[in-house]
Amino acid sequence: MNYRHAFHAGSFADVIKHVALVAVLLHLRQKEKPFFVIDTHAGCGLYQLDGAEAARTREADSGIARLRDLACQSDLPDTLRAYLECVSREGPGRYPGSPRLAARLLRPQDRLVAIEKHPEEAEALAKALSPFPGARTILGDAYKQLPALLPPRERRGAVLIDPPYEGEDEHLRAAALLREAHRRFATGVYLFWLPTKSRVSADALGGELHTHGISPAVRIDIDIDGGSHTDQRRLSSAALVVVNPPYTFESEMQAAAALLAPRLGRGIDAPARIATSAI
Protein backbone atom coordinates (compact mmCIF):
# COMPACT_ATOMS: atom_id res chain seq x y z
CA MET A 1 0.00 0.00 0.00
CA ASN A 2 1.14 3.54 -0.81
CA TYR A 3 0.58 6.01 2.03
CA ARG A 4 1.34 9.15 0.02
CA HIS A 5 -0.92 11.91 1.23
CA ALA A 6 -2.97 12.46 -1.92
CA PHE A 7 -4.46 8.97 -1.70
CA HIS A 8 -5.63 9.47 1.89
CA ALA A 9 -6.56 13.15 2.05
CA GLY A 10 -9.37 13.72 4.53
CA SER A 11 -9.36 10.10 5.71
CA PHE A 12 -10.01 8.95 9.28
CA ALA A 13 -6.25 8.88 9.83
CA ASP A 14 -5.89 12.47 8.60
CA VAL A 15 -8.67 13.58 10.94
CA ILE A 16 -6.99 12.15 14.04
CA LYS A 17 -3.49 13.26 13.01
CA HIS A 18 -4.61 16.78 12.18
CA VAL A 19 -6.76 17.23 15.29
CA ALA A 20 -3.68 16.26 17.32
CA LEU A 21 -1.50 18.69 15.38
CA VAL A 22 -3.98 21.50 15.99
CA ALA A 23 -4.04 20.66 19.71
CA VAL A 24 -0.26 20.95 19.91
CA LEU A 25 -0.12 24.23 17.97
CA LEU A 26 -2.89 25.82 20.03
CA HIS A 27 -0.83 25.10 23.15
CA LEU A 28 2.29 26.61 21.58
CA ARG A 29 0.27 29.74 20.76
CA GLN A 30 -0.57 30.28 24.42
CA LYS A 31 2.83 31.89 25.00
CA GLU A 32 3.95 35.03 23.17
CA LYS A 33 7.35 33.50 22.42
CA PRO A 34 7.70 32.37 18.80
CA PHE A 35 7.64 28.71 17.85
CA PHE A 36 8.93 26.67 14.91
CA VAL A 37 7.09 23.89 13.05
CA ILE A 38 8.66 21.30 10.74
CA ASP A 39 6.71 18.94 8.51
CA THR A 40 9.13 16.29 7.27
CA HIS A 41 7.07 14.70 4.50
CA ALA A 42 4.74 17.50 3.61
CA GLY A 43 3.09 16.45 0.35
CA CYS A 44 1.50 19.10 -1.86
CA GLY A 45 -0.26 20.96 0.95
CA LEU A 46 -3.79 21.17 -0.44
CA TYR A 47 -5.96 18.46 -1.96
CA GLN A 48 -9.00 18.31 -4.20
CA LEU A 49 -11.18 15.56 -2.78
CA ASP A 50 -12.53 14.89 -6.26
CA GLY A 51 -9.01 14.70 -7.69
CA ALA A 52 -7.70 11.50 -9.27
CA GLU A 53 -5.86 10.11 -6.24
CA ALA A 54 -8.43 10.99 -3.55
CA ALA A 55 -11.32 9.92 -5.79
CA ARG A 56 -9.71 6.54 -6.33
CA THR A 57 -9.78 5.67 -2.63
CA ARG A 58 -12.73 7.89 -1.54
CA GLU A 59 -11.39 7.76 2.02
CA ALA A 60 -12.67 11.26 2.73
CA ASP A 61 -16.21 9.86 2.49
CA SER A 62 -15.62 7.98 5.73
CA GLY A 63 -13.43 10.70 7.23
CA ILE A 64 -13.91 14.46 7.03
CA ALA A 65 -17.23 14.12 5.15
CA ARG A 66 -18.79 12.52 8.23
CA LEU A 67 -18.02 15.52 10.43
CA ARG A 68 -20.23 18.08 8.70
CA ASP A 69 -22.81 18.02 11.49
CA LEU A 70 -20.20 18.87 14.13
CA ALA A 71 -19.56 22.38 12.84
CA CYS A 72 -22.95 23.62 14.05
CA GLN A 73 -22.56 22.27 17.59
CA SER A 74 -22.05 24.99 20.20
CA ASP A 75 -20.26 22.86 22.78
CA LEU A 76 -17.37 21.49 20.70
CA PRO A 77 -13.95 21.14 22.33
CA ASP A 78 -11.72 24.07 21.30
CA THR A 79 -9.28 21.82 19.46
CA LEU A 80 -11.96 20.17 17.35
CA ARG A 81 -13.61 23.51 16.56
CA ALA A 82 -10.30 25.05 15.46
CA TYR A 83 -9.58 22.05 13.23
CA LEU A 84 -12.99 22.20 11.55
CA GLU A 85 -12.67 25.96 11.04
CA CYS A 86 -9.30 25.50 9.31
CA VAL A 87 -10.78 22.88 7.00
CA SER A 88 -13.90 24.91 6.20
CA ARG A 89 -11.78 27.93 5.18
CA GLU A 90 -10.47 25.92 2.23
CA GLY A 91 -13.92 25.78 0.64
CA PRO A 92 -16.04 22.85 -0.59
CA GLY A 93 -14.22 19.83 -1.93
CA ARG A 94 -10.79 20.89 -0.69
CA TYR A 95 -8.80 19.52 2.22
CA PRO A 96 -5.63 21.01 3.74
CA GLY A 97 -2.58 18.88 4.25
CA SER A 98 -0.73 19.21 7.54
CA PRO A 99 1.62 22.01 6.37
CA ARG A 100 -1.21 24.27 5.22
CA LEU A 101 -3.19 23.45 8.36
CA ALA A 102 -0.17 24.44 10.47
CA ALA A 103 0.42 27.56 8.38
CA ARG A 104 -3.09 28.78 9.19
CA LEU A 105 -2.23 28.67 12.89
CA LEU A 106 1.05 30.59 12.66
CA ARG A 107 1.30 34.04 14.20
CA PRO A 108 3.57 36.72 12.69
CA GLN A 109 6.45 35.65 14.95
CA ASP A 110 6.21 31.91 14.15
CA ARG A 111 7.84 29.84 11.38
CA LEU A 112 7.04 26.71 9.40
CA VAL A 113 9.38 24.66 7.23
CA ALA A 114 7.76 22.00 5.04
CA ILE A 115 10.03 19.40 3.42
CA GLU A 116 9.05 17.46 0.29
CA LYS A 117 11.35 15.39 -1.92
CA HIS A 118 9.14 14.98 -5.00
CA PRO A 119 9.70 18.02 -7.28
CA GLU A 120 6.13 18.26 -8.60
CA GLU A 121 4.63 18.00 -5.14
CA ALA A 122 7.16 20.47 -3.73
CA GLU A 123 6.18 22.96 -6.44
CA ALA A 124 2.50 22.56 -5.55
CA LEU A 125 3.39 22.82 -1.86
CA ALA A 126 5.22 26.11 -2.35
CA LYS A 127 2.13 27.45 -4.11
CA ALA A 128 -0.16 26.22 -1.31
CA LEU A 129 2.01 27.93 1.31
CA SER A 130 2.59 31.16 -0.63
CA PRO A 131 -0.19 33.07 1.19
CA PHE A 132 1.58 32.52 4.52
CA PRO A 133 4.70 34.69 5.07
CA GLY A 134 6.03 32.53 7.89
CA ALA A 135 6.05 29.33 5.85
CA ARG A 136 8.63 28.04 3.40
CA THR A 137 9.20 24.89 1.40
CA ILE A 138 12.38 22.83 1.11
CA LEU A 139 12.80 20.46 -1.84
CA GLY A 140 14.82 17.61 -0.41
CA ASP A 141 15.04 14.40 1.57
CA ALA A 142 13.77 14.81 5.14
CA TYR A 143 16.20 12.19 6.40
CA LYS A 144 19.01 14.55 5.42
CA GLN A 145 17.29 17.89 5.91
CA LEU A 146 15.68 17.57 9.36
CA PRO A 147 18.84 17.21 11.50
CA ALA A 148 20.30 20.36 9.97
CA LEU A 149 17.23 22.36 11.04
CA LEU A 150 17.56 21.43 14.71
CA PRO A 151 17.68 22.89 17.23
CA PRO A 152 15.64 25.87 16.00
CA ARG A 153 16.57 29.35 17.14
CA GLU A 154 13.16 29.65 18.83
CA ARG A 155 13.99 26.70 21.11
CA ARG A 156 10.33 25.66 21.11
CA GLY A 157 8.21 24.03 18.49
CA ALA A 158 6.78 20.88 16.93
CA VAL A 159 8.00 18.34 14.38
CA LEU A 160 5.61 16.14 12.39
CA ILE A 161 7.23 12.96 11.05
CA ASP A 162 4.75 11.47 8.61
CA PRO A 163 6.50 9.46 5.87
CA PRO A 164 4.69 7.64 3.03
CA TYR A 165 6.11 4.24 4.09
CA GLU A 166 6.97 3.37 0.50
CA GLY A 167 9.94 1.17 1.50
CA GLU A 168 9.90 -1.91 3.72
CA ASP A 169 12.49 -0.38 6.06
CA GLU A 170 10.86 3.05 6.38
CA HIS A 171 9.52 2.29 9.88
CA LEU A 172 13.13 1.81 10.99
CA ARG A 173 14.45 4.86 9.14
CA ALA A 174 11.70 7.08 10.49
CA ALA A 175 12.27 5.86 14.06
CA ALA A 176 15.99 6.59 13.68
CA LEU A 177 15.11 10.07 12.41
CA LEU A 178 12.99 10.67 15.49
CA ARG A 179 15.82 9.57 17.76
CA GLU A 180 18.33 11.86 16.04
CA ALA A 181 15.92 14.81 16.06
CA HIS A 182 15.21 14.33 19.76
CA ARG A 183 18.93 14.15 20.49
CA ARG A 184 19.35 17.59 18.89
CA PHE A 185 16.14 19.16 20.18
CA ALA A 186 15.02 17.28 23.26
CA THR A 187 12.33 19.77 24.34
CA GLY A 188 10.43 19.79 21.04
CA VAL A 189 7.03 18.21 20.59
CA TYR A 190 7.19 15.32 18.10
CA LEU A 191 4.23 13.80 16.29
CA PHE A 192 5.14 10.48 14.68
CA TRP A 193 2.51 8.83 12.48
CA LEU A 194 2.50 5.23 11.30
CA PRO A 195 0.01 2.82 9.71
CA THR A 196 -0.62 -0.28 11.78
CA LYS A 197 -1.74 -3.58 10.30
CA SER A 198 -1.12 -4.89 13.83
CA ARG A 199 0.00 -3.39 17.11
CA VAL A 200 3.52 -4.77 16.64
CA SER A 201 5.04 -1.78 14.87
CA ALA A 202 3.56 0.73 17.32
CA ASP A 203 4.62 -1.38 20.31
CA ALA A 204 8.13 -1.64 18.87
CA LEU A 205 8.33 2.14 18.54
CA GLY A 206 7.26 2.51 22.17
CA GLY A 207 10.06 0.16 23.17
CA GLU A 208 12.52 2.22 21.12
CA LEU A 209 11.50 5.38 22.94
CA HIS A 210 11.97 3.75 26.34
CA THR A 211 15.36 2.32 25.37
CA HIS A 212 16.64 5.73 24.31
CA GLY A 213 15.12 7.64 27.22
CA ILE A 214 12.69 9.59 25.04
CA SER A 215 9.79 10.60 27.28
CA PRO A 216 7.11 11.52 28.13
CA ALA A 217 5.09 10.16 25.24
CA VAL A 218 1.45 9.44 24.45
CA ARG A 219 0.11 7.07 21.81
CA ILE A 220 -3.21 7.40 20.01
CA ASP A 221 -4.50 4.28 18.26
CA ILE A 222 -7.45 4.32 15.86
CA ASP A 223 -9.04 1.29 14.24
CA ILE A 224 -12.13 1.56 12.06
CA ASP A 225 -12.78 -2.11 11.33
CA GLY A 226 -12.59 -3.73 14.75
CA GLY A 227 -9.13 -5.17 14.22
CA SER A 228 -10.19 -7.58 11.46
CA HIS A 229 -8.18 -5.89 8.64
CA THR A 230 -10.27 -7.83 6.13
CA ASP A 231 -9.32 -5.59 3.20
CA GLN A 232 -5.53 -5.40 3.05
CA ARG A 233 -5.73 -2.83 0.26
CA ARG A 234 -7.29 -0.21 2.51
CA LEU A 235 -5.83 1.65 5.44
CA SER A 236 -7.99 0.78 8.44
CA SER A 237 -5.80 1.41 11.47
CA ALA A 238 -3.07 3.82 12.43
CA ALA A 239 -1.18 5.17 15.41
CA LEU A 240 0.16 8.57 16.33
CA VAL A 241 2.93 8.82 18.92
CA VAL A 242 3.37 12.25 20.49
CA VAL A 243 6.59 12.93 22.39
CA ASN A 244 6.58 15.76 24.96
CA PRO A 245 2.81 16.26 24.67
CA PRO A 246 1.31 19.42 26.23
CA TYR A 247 0.05 18.79 29.73
CA THR A 248 -3.64 18.66 28.76
CA PHE A 249 -3.10 16.94 25.40
CA GLU A 250 -4.29 13.49 26.44
CA SER A 251 -7.55 14.73 27.97
CA GLU A 252 -8.21 16.99 24.97
CA MET A 253 -7.77 14.12 22.54
CA GLN A 254 -10.03 11.90 24.63
CA ALA A 255 -12.74 14.58 24.50
CA ALA A 256 -12.37 14.84 20.72
CA ALA A 257 -12.34 11.04 20.35
CA ALA A 258 -15.71 10.76 22.12
CA LEU A 259 -17.26 12.78 19.29
CA LEU A 260 -15.17 11.35 16.46
CA ALA A 261 -15.37 7.61 17.16
CA PRO A 262 -19.09 7.17 16.33
CA ARG A 263 -18.63 9.08 13.08
CA LEU A 264 -15.42 7.47 11.83
CA GLY A 265 -16.39 3.83 12.31
CA ARG A 266 -18.11 1.44 9.92
CA GLY A 267 -21.59 2.50 11.02
CA ILE A 268 -23.85 3.45 13.90
CA ASP A 269 -23.43 0.06 15.53
CA ALA A 270 -19.69 -0.16 14.78
CA PRO A 271 -17.87 2.98 15.98
CA ALA A 272 -14.17 3.42 15.48
CA ARG A 273 -11.94 2.43 18.34
CA ILE A 274 -9.82 5.38 19.44
CA ALA A 275 -7.55 4.76 22.43
CA THR A 276 -5.15 7.21 24.04
CA SER A 277 -2.48 5.87 26.38
CA ALA A 278 0.80 6.91 27.94
CA ILE A 279 3.88 5.06 26.70
C-alpha positions in Angstrom: 0.0 0.0 0.0 1.1 3.5 -0.8 0.6 6.0 2.0 1.3 9.1 0.0 -0.9 11.9 1.2 -3.0 12.5 -1.9 -4.5 9.0 -1.7 -5.6 9.5 1.9 -6.6 13.2 2.0 -9.4 13.7 4.5 -9.4 10.1 5.7 -10.0 8.9 9.3 -6.2 8.9 9.8 -5.9 12.5 8.6 -8.7 13.6 10.9 -7.0 12.2 14.0 -3.5 13.3 13.0 -4.6 16.8 12.2 -6.8 17.2 15.3 -3.7 16.3 17.3 -1.5 18.7 15.4 -4.0 21.5 16.0 -4.0 20.7 19.7 -0.3 21.0 19.9 -0.1 24.2 18.0 -2.9 25.8 20.0 -0.8 25.1 23.1 2.3 26.6 21.6 0.3 29.7 20.8 -0.6 30.3 24.4 2.8 31.9 25.0 4.0 35.0 23.2 7.4 33.5 22.4 7.7 32.4 18.8 7.6 28.7 17.8 8.9 26.7 14.9 7.1 23.9 13.1 8.7 21.3 10.7 6.7 18.9 8.5 9.1 16.3 7.3 7.1 14.7 4.5 4.7 17.5 3.6 3.1 16.4 0.4 1.5 19.1 -1.9 -0.3 21.0 1.0 -3.8 21.2 -0.4 -6.0 18.5 -2.0 -9.0 18.3 -4.2 -11.2 15.6 -2.8 -12.5 14.9 -6.3 -9.0 14.7 -7.7 -7.7 11.5 -9.3 -5.9 10.1 -6.2 -8.4 11.0 -3.6 -11.3 9.9 -5.8 -9.7 6.5 -6.3 -9.8 5.7 -2.6 -12.7 7.9 -1.5 -11.4 7.8 2.0 -12.7 11.3 2.7 -16.2 9.9 2.5 -15.6 8.0 5.7 -13.4 10.7 7.2 -13.9 14.5 7.0 -17.2 14.1 5.2 -18.8 12.5 8.2 -18.0 15.5 10.4 -20.2 18.1 8.7 -22.8 18.0 11.5 -20.2 18.9 14.1 -19.6 22.4 12.8 -22.9 23.6 14.1 -22.6 22.3 17.6 -22.0 25.0 20.2 -20.3 22.9 22.8 -17.4 21.5 20.7 -13.9 21.1 22.3 -11.7 24.1 21.3 -9.3 21.8 19.5 -12.0 20.2 17.3 -13.6 23.5 16.6 -10.3 25.1 15.5 -9.6 22.0 13.2 -13.0 22.2 11.5 -12.7 26.0 11.0 -9.3 25.5 9.3 -10.8 22.9 7.0 -13.9 24.9 6.2 -11.8 27.9 5.2 -10.5 25.9 2.2 -13.9 25.8 0.6 -16.0 22.8 -0.6 -14.2 19.8 -1.9 -10.8 20.9 -0.7 -8.8 19.5 2.2 -5.6 21.0 3.7 -2.6 18.9 4.3 -0.7 19.2 7.5 1.6 22.0 6.4 -1.2 24.3 5.2 -3.2 23.4 8.4 -0.2 24.4 10.5 0.4 27.6 8.4 -3.1 28.8 9.2 -2.2 28.7 12.9 1.0 30.6 12.7 1.3 34.0 14.2 3.6 36.7 12.7 6.5 35.6 15.0 6.2 31.9 14.1 7.8 29.8 11.4 7.0 26.7 9.4 9.4 24.7 7.2 7.8 22.0 5.0 10.0 19.4 3.4 9.0 17.5 0.3 11.3 15.4 -1.9 9.1 15.0 -5.0 9.7 18.0 -7.3 6.1 18.3 -8.6 4.6 18.0 -5.1 7.2 20.5 -3.7 6.2 23.0 -6.4 2.5 22.6 -5.5 3.4 22.8 -1.9 5.2 26.1 -2.4 2.1 27.5 -4.1 -0.2 26.2 -1.3 2.0 27.9 1.3 2.6 31.2 -0.6 -0.2 33.1 1.2 1.6 32.5 4.5 4.7 34.7 5.1 6.0 32.5 7.9 6.0 29.3 5.9 8.6 28.0 3.4 9.2 24.9 1.4 12.4 22.8 1.1 12.8 20.5 -1.8 14.8 17.6 -0.4 15.0 14.4 1.6 13.8 14.8 5.1 16.2 12.2 6.4 19.0 14.5 5.4 17.3 17.9 5.9 15.7 17.6 9.4 18.8 17.2 11.5 20.3 20.4 10.0 17.2 22.4 11.0 17.6 21.4 14.7 17.7 22.9 17.2 15.6 25.9 16.0 16.6 29.3 17.1 13.2 29.7 18.8 14.0 26.7 21.1 10.3 25.7 21.1 8.2 24.0 18.5 6.8 20.9 16.9 8.0 18.3 14.4 5.6 16.1 12.4 7.2 13.0 11.1 4.7 11.5 8.6 6.5 9.5 5.9 4.7 7.6 3.0 6.1 4.2 4.1 7.0 3.4 0.5 9.9 1.2 1.5 9.9 -1.9 3.7 12.5 -0.4 6.1 10.9 3.0 6.4 9.5 2.3 9.9 13.1 1.8 11.0 14.4 4.9 9.1 11.7 7.1 10.5 12.3 5.9 14.1 16.0 6.6 13.7 15.1 10.1 12.4 13.0 10.7 15.5 15.8 9.6 17.8 18.3 11.9 16.0 15.9 14.8 16.1 15.2 14.3 19.8 18.9 14.2 20.5 19.4 17.6 18.9 16.1 19.2 20.2 15.0 17.3 23.3 12.3 19.8 24.3 10.4 19.8 21.0 7.0 18.2 20.6 7.2 15.3 18.1 4.2 13.8 16.3 5.1 10.5 14.7 2.5 8.8 12.5 2.5 5.2 11.3 0.0 2.8 9.7 -0.6 -0.3 11.8 -1.7 -3.6 10.3 -1.1 -4.9 13.8 0.0 -3.4 17.1 3.5 -4.8 16.6 5.0 -1.8 14.9 3.6 0.7 17.3 4.6 -1.4 20.3 8.1 -1.6 18.9 8.3 2.1 18.5 7.3 2.5 22.2 10.1 0.2 23.2 12.5 2.2 21.1 11.5 5.4 22.9 12.0 3.7 26.3 15.4 2.3 25.4 16.6 5.7 24.3 15.1 7.6 27.2 12.7 9.6 25.0 9.8 10.6 27.3 7.1 11.5 28.1 5.1 10.2 25.2 1.5 9.4 24.5 0.1 7.1 21.8 -3.2 7.4 20.0 -4.5 4.3 18.3 -7.5 4.3 15.9 -9.0 1.3 14.2 -12.1 1.6 12.1 -12.8 -2.1 11.3 -12.6 -3.7 14.7 -9.1 -5.2 14.2 -10.2 -7.6 11.5 -8.2 -5.9 8.6 -10.3 -7.8 6.1 -9.3 -5.6 3.2 -5.5 -5.4 3.0 -5.7 -2.8 0.3 -7.3 -0.2 2.5 -5.8 1.6 5.4 -8.0 0.8 8.4 -5.8 1.4 11.5 -3.1 3.8 12.4 -1.2 5.2 15.4 0.2 8.6 16.3 2.9 8.8 18.9 3.4 12.2 20.5 6.6 12.9 22.4 6.6 15.8 25.0 2.8 16.3 24.7 1.3 19.4 26.2 0.0 18.8 29.7 -3.6 18.7 28.8 -3.1 16.9 25.4 -4.3 13.5 26.4 -7.5 14.7 28.0 -8.2 17.0 25.0 -7.8 14.1 22.5 -10.0 11.9 24.6 -12.7 14.6 24.5 -12.4 14.8 20.7 -12.3 11.0 20.4 -15.7 10.8 22.1 -17.3 12.8 19.3 -15.2 11.4 16.5 -15.4 7.6 17.2 -19.1 7.2 16.3 -18.6 9.1 13.1 -15.4 7.5 11.8 -16.4 3.8 12.3 -18.1 1.4 9.9 -21.6 2.5 11.0 -23.9 3.5 13.9 -23.4 0.1 15.5 -19.7 -0.2 14.8 -17.9 3.0 16.0 -14.2 3.4 15.5 -11.9 2.4 18.3 -9.8 5.4 19.4 -7.6 4.8 22.4 -5.1 7.2 24.0 -2.5 5.9 26.4 0.8 6.9 27.9 3.9 5.1 26.7 
